[in-house]
Amino acid sequence: MPDMSASVSVAVTHLVPLAKEVDENKVTPGVLGFIVFAVMALAVWGLMKSMSKHMQKVDFKETDASDEETGKGGKAGAVGGAKPQRG
């Protein structure tokens, strides 16, 4: 891999005169602020995409009371999670 320090130093020497044109009394976020903002935006985008994928897996259908009485409510056994009594 080629050494990038030479190209970085050339780029910095060209950008230094541009930086001196900025008013020194103003405070700006600069490149670091932009990088932090971009990383945070990417993180939020990734979290939203993940949340959307997980929310699509959730089943929001509720069972009717009549389904629970007949045993069709998806539960194996008695209503309310209690163990069925034998004999």
Secondary structure per residue as TSV (DSSP state, phi and psi in degrees):
chain	resnum	aa	ss	phi	psi
A	1	M	-	360.0	133.4
A	2	P	-	-70.7	153.0
A	3	D	-	-74.0	123.4
A	4	M	-	-92.4	-4.0
A	5	S	H	-65.9	-32.8
A	6	A	H	-66.7	-44.0
A	7	S	H	-70.6	-31.6
A	8	V	H	-68.1	-42.8
A	9	S	H	-66.0	-36.0
A	10	V	H	-66.0	-41.9
A	11	A	H	-64.7	-40.1
A	12	V	H	-66.4	-40.4
A	13	T	H	-65.5	-27.7
A	14	H	H	-80.6	-27.9
A	15	L	H	-85.7	-21.4
A	16	V	H	-62.3	-44.5
A	17	P	H	-63.1	-32.5
A	18	L	H	-68.0	-35.0
A	19	A	H	-69.1	-29.4
A	20	K	H	-74.5	-17.7
A	21	E	T	-74.3	-19.1
A	22	V	S	-72.5	140.6
A	23	D	-	-63.9	124.6
A	24	E	T	-73.4	-12.4
A	25	N	T	-86.0	-10.4
A	26	K	S	-97.0	143.8
A	27	V	-	-107.1	125.4
A	28	T	-	-123.0	154.6
A	29	P	-	-69.0	-29.7
A	30	G	H	74.5	-166.6
A	31	V	H	-68.9	-39.9
A	32	L	H	-61.1	-41.9
A	33	G	H	-62.3	-40.6
A	34	F	H	-65.2	-42.4
A	35	I	H	-64.0	-43.9
A	36	V	H	-62.8	-43.7
A	37	F	H	-63.1	-42.3
A	38	A	H	-65.3	-41.0
A	39	V	H	-64.8	-41.7
A	40	M	H	-65.4	-39.2
A	41	A	H	-64.7	-41.8
A	42	L	H	-64.9	-37.9
A	43	A	H	-65.6	-43.0
A	44	V	H	-64.7	-41.4
A	45	W	H	-60.8	-44.7
A	46	G	H	-63.6	-41.3
A	47	L	H	-66.6	-38.6
A	48	M	H	-66.0	-40.2
A	49	K	H	-65.4	-42.5
A	50	S	H	-64.9	-42.5
A	51	M	H	-63.6	-40.0
A	52	S	H	-62.3	-41.5
A	53	K	H	-65.1	-41.1
A	54	H	H	-71.3	-34.5
A	55	M	H	-69.6	-27.6
A	56	Q	H	-70.2	-21.8
A	57	K	T	-81.9	-14.9
A	58	V	-	-78.5	135.0
A	59	D	-	-97.3	114.2
A	60	F	-	-94.2	2.8
A	61	K	-	-75.3	130.0
A	62	E	-	-96.1	148.2
A	63	T	-	-85.9	146.4
A	64	D	-	-77.2	159.0
A	65	A	H	-66.2	-34.2
A	66	S	H	-68.7	-32.4
A	67	D	H	-67.1	-35.3
A	68	E	H	-69.5	-36.0
A	69	E	H	-68.6	-35.0
A	70	T	H	-88.3	-6.1
A	71	G	T	90.2	10.2
A	72	K	-	-93.7	6.5
A	73	G	S	-78.3	5.6
A	74	G	S	94.0	-8.9
A	75	K	-	-95.9	139.6
A	76	A	S	-91.2	111.5
A	77	G	S	112.9	-140.7
A	78	A	S	-82.6	167.0
A	79	V	G	-76.8	140.4
A	80	G	G	83.6	7.0
A	81	G	G	84.9	2.0
A	82	A	-	-76.1	153.4
A	83	K	-	-77.3	137.1
A	84	P	-	-68.2	141.7
A	85	Q	-	-85.6	136.0
A	86	R	-	-102.3	138.5
A	87	G	-	44.8	360.0
